[in-house]
């Protein structure tokens, strides 16, 4: 900022006529000597703000170089991943909750059949009145009960081809 003495007019800040004014090369305004010092101090304060902002920006670059997770696009991918996982977990929990009652009912029904089977088995054993045909029938009935427990309900899990999770990719 260069100054030149000018012999008339008003000080830009003080708004009074002064005999000795100095012009600021940056803003082209005229200042008395004391106000020119204040004007210069304002520039110094602004320069310090720019230096601080530059230092902060340089620190940000350094952090991004050292840690991938500080990079905005990496953060966006990480956020997509977290959101997708949360959607999957919530959907799985909803499905589990929808299966609990029918599964419990199915288990209770199988247990009731097993209790009847056990009663019949004890009766046959107690009467000592059985042969190979009875044994084969008992074995088949027991295997059917096991199979019912292994493949319960008339419910199936459907995987829909339309995705509720947006696929991401990188372009550019």
C-alpha positions as CSV (number, residue, x, y, z in Angstrom):
1,X,0.0,0.0,0.0
2,X,1.7,3.2,-1.2
3,X,0.8,6.6,0.1
4,X,1.0,10.0,-1.5
5,X,0.4,13.3,0.1
6,X,-2.6,15.2,-1.2
7,X,-3.3,18.8,-0.1
8,X,-7.2,19.0,0.0
9,X,-10.5,17.2,0.4
10,X,-11.9,15.2,3.3
11,X,-10.6,12.2,5.3
12,X,-12.7,9.1,4.2
13,X,-13.2,8.0,7.9
14,X,-13.2,11.3,9.8
15,X,-15.3,13.1,7.1
16,X,-13.6,16.4,7.9
17,X,-11.4,18.5,5.7
18,X,-7.7,18.0,6.4
19,X,-4.8,19.7,4.9
20,X,-2.6,16.7,4.6
21,X,-4.3,13.5,3.3
22,X,-2.8,10.3,2.0
23,X,-4.3,8.1,-0.7
24,X,-4.6,4.3,-0.4
25,X,-3.5,2.6,-3.6
26,X,-5.9,-0.3,-2.9
27,X,-9.2,1.4,-2.4
28,X,-8.2,4.9,-3.8
29,X,-9.7,6.6,-0.7
30,X,-8.1,9.5,1.1
31,X,-7.2,9.4,4.8
32,X,-5.7,11.6,7.4
33,X,-2.5,10.1,8.9
34,X,-4.2,8.6,12.0
35,X,-7.0,7.1,10.0
36,X,-4.5,5.8,7.4
37,X,-2.9,3.8,10.3
38,X,-6.3,2.4,11.3
39,X,-7.0,1.5,7.7
40,X,-3.6,-0.2,7.5
41,X,-4.4,-2.2,10.7
42,X,-7.7,-3.4,9.1
43,X,-5.6,-4.8,6.2
44,X,-3.3,-6.5,8.6
45,X,-6.2,-8.1,10.5
46,X,-7.7,-9.3,7.2
47,X,-4.3,-10.7,6.1
48,X,-4.0,-12.6,9.4
49,X,-7.5,-14.1,8.7
50,X,-6.3,-15.2,5.3
51,X,-3.1,-16.7,6.7
52,X,-5.1,-18.6,9.4
53,X,-7.6,-19.8,6.7
54,X,-4.6,-21.0,4.6
55,X,-3.1,-22.8,7.6
56,X,-6.4,-24.6,8.3
57,X,-6.8,-25.5,4.6
58,X,-3.2,-26.9,4.6
59,X,-4.0,-29.0,7.7
60,X,-7.1,-30.3,5.9
61,X,-5.0,-31.4,3.0
62,X,-2.5,-33.1,5.3
63,X,-5.3,-35.0,7.1
64,X,-6.7,-36.2,3.8
65,X,-3.3,-37.4,2.7
66,X,-2.8,-39.3,6.0
67,X,-6.3,-40.7,6.5
68,X,-8.6,-41.8,3.7
69,X,-11.6,-41.4,5.9
70,X,-11.1,-37.6,5.9
71,X,-11.7,-37.5,2.1
72,X,-15.3,-36.3,1.4
73,X,-16.0,-38.9,-1.3
74,X,-14.7,-41.7,0.9
75,X,-16.9,-40.4,3.7
76,X,-19.8,-40.5,1.3
77,X,-19.1,-44.2,0.4
78,X,-18.7,-45.0,4.1
79,X,-22.1,-43.3,4.8
80,X,-23.7,-45.3,1.9
81,X,-22.3,-48.5,3.4
82,X,-23.6,-47.8,6.9
83,X,-27.1,-46.8,5.6
84,X,-27.2,-50.0,3.4
85,X,-26.2,-52.2,6.3
86,X,-28.8,-50.6,8.5
87,X,-31.5,-51.2,5.9
88,X,-30.5,-54.8,5.6
89,X,-30.4,-55.3,9.4
90,X,-33.8,-53.6,9.8
91,X,-35.3,-55.8,7.0
92,X,-33.9,-58.9,8.5
93,X,-35.3,-58.0,11.9
94,X,-38.7,-57.2,10.4
95,X,-38.7,-60.7,8.7
96,X,-37.7,-62.4,11.9
97,X,-40.5,-60.7,13.8
98,X,-43.0,-61.7,11.2
99,X,-41.8,-65.4,11.4
100,X,-41.9,-65.7,15.2
101,X,-45.6,-66.3,15.7
102,X,-46.2,-68.7,12.8
103,X,-43.0,-70.6,13.8
104,X,-44.1,-70.9,17.4
105,X,-47.5,-72.1,16.3
106,X,-45.9,-74.7,14.0
107,X,-43.6,-75.9,16.8
108,X,-46.6,-76.2,19.1
109,X,-48.5,-78.2,16.5
110,X,-45.5,-80.5,16.0
111,X,-45.1,-80.9,19.7
112,X,-48.7,-81.9,20.0
113,X,-48.3,-84.5,17.3
114,X,-45.1,-85.8,19.0
115,X,-46.9,-86.1,22.3
116,X,-49.6,-88.2,20.6
117,X,-46.9,-90.2,18.9
118,X,-45.1,-90.8,22.2
119,X,-48.4,-91.9,23.8
120,X,-49.0,-94.3,21.0
121,X,-45.4,-95.6,21.2
122,X,-45.7,-96.2,24.9
123,X,-49.0,-98.0,24.5
124,X,-47.5,-100.3,21.8
125,X,-44.5,-100.9,23.9
126,X,-46.6,-101.6,27.0
127,X,-48.9,-104.0,25.2
128,X,-45.9,-105.8,23.7
129,X,-48.0,-106.0,20.6
130,X,-45.9,-104.9,17.6
131,X,-44.1,-106.3,14.5
132,X,-41.9,-105.0,11.7
133,X,-44.9,-103.3,10.0
134,X,-45.6,-101.3,13.2
135,X,-41.9,-100.4,13.6
136,X,-41.7,-99.2,10.0
137,X,-44.9,-97.1,10.4
138,X,-43.5,-95.6,13.7
139,X,-40.2,-94.8,12.0
140,X,-41.9,-93.2,9.0
141,X,-44.2,-91.1,11.3
142,X,-41.2,-90.0,13.4
143,X,-39.2,-89.0,10.3
144,X,-42.2,-87.0,9.0
145,X,-42.4,-85.1,12.3
146,X,-38.6,-84.3,12.0
147,X,-39.1,-83.2,8.5
148,X,-41.9,-80.9,9.5
149,X,-39.7,-79.3,12.1
150,X,-36.9,-78.9,9.6
151,X,-39.1,-77.3,6.9
152,X,-41.8,-75.5,8.9
153,X,-44.8,-73.6,7.7
154,X,-46.1,-72.8,4.3
155,X,-44.0,-69.7,4.3
156,X,-41.1,-69.0,2.1
157,X,-38.6,-66.2,1.9
158,X,-38.7,-64.2,-1.3
159,X,-35.8,-62.2,-2.7
160,X,-37.1,-59.4,-4.9
161,X,-35.1,-58.6,-7.9
162,X,-35.7,-54.9,-7.4
163,X,-33.1,-53.6,-5.0
164,X,-34.0,-51.3,-2.0
165,X,-30.3,-50.5,-1.7
166,X,-29.0,-48.2,-4.3
167,X,-25.9,-49.5,-6.0
168,X,-23.1,-47.0,-6.2
169,X,-20.3,-46.7,-8.7
170,X,-17.6,-44.2,-9.5
171,X,-17.7,-42.1,-12.6
172,X,-15.1,-39.7,-14.0
